[in-house]
Amino acid sequence: MPERGLGVVCGDGYRLVGFAGVYVFGSMTPEIVGMVDPEARRRGIGSSLVTAALEVCGDRGRPDALLVVPRASAAGHALAR
């Protein structure tokens, strides 16, 4: 995975409703971060973005990744489960 960072996005027409970014620091495990617009949550967008980000990692020979979730984010913790 020679790139330092890659991303996947989800749109609704001309509106960005979510993204997931994959970042690699040195030879460390890739980290996935992202967000979904609160008005667009509970539709599977976050799960789809994380799945796509994991596929990006796997396609580049990195089958494992860390999902970075802010401590105070209830929606992020629900996604991680």
FENDASUL-V950652 format. One record per run of one state. SS is the DSSP state (H for helix, E for strand, C for the rest). FROM is the first residue (numbers start at 1). TO is the last residue. If there is no record, write none. Layout:
((SS | FROM | TO) (SS | FROM | TO))
//
This chain:
((C | 1 | 4) (E | 5 | 12) (C | 13 | 14) (E | 15 | 23) (C | 24 | 29) (E | 30 | 36) (C | 37 | 37) (H | 38 | 40) (C | 41 | 44) (H | 45 | 59) (C | 60 | 64) (E | 65 | 67) (C | 68 | 73) (H | 74 | 80) (C | 81 | 81))
//
